Amino acid sequence: MSHENDTNADSGYDASPTADASGDDAPPRGSGRASAPDTSPAGAERDAALEAGFELDHVTVENDNAPDECAVFPRAASEEELMTNWIAAHEGAFVDLESMR
């Protein structure tokens, strides 16, 4: 098993919440469906994080006998925050950014 830990700049992957495909900062594009603002505590927390412009990092784990995995997490998170502030995807659910350009 090997680990690959790249920063966003090194991998060509831009996980910033407001970056579009051209690399310009732009508001996120939705599905085109109108919806009411999310006024829940979780919605307010998410909005504050987006306004703060936090950066994400990732680790790709290449497994020999299982699908590869990619974990995405806030770059500046403390050890305690990392226990609950991450998401993982299995191979097939993510692609290399360069392969999509």
Buried (B, 14 or more C-beta within 10 A) or exposed (E): EEEEEEEBEEBEBBBBBEBEEEEEEEEEEEEEEEEEEEEEEEEEEEEEEBEEEBBBBBBBBEEEEEEBBBBBBBEEBEEEEEEEBBEBBEBEEBEEBEEEE
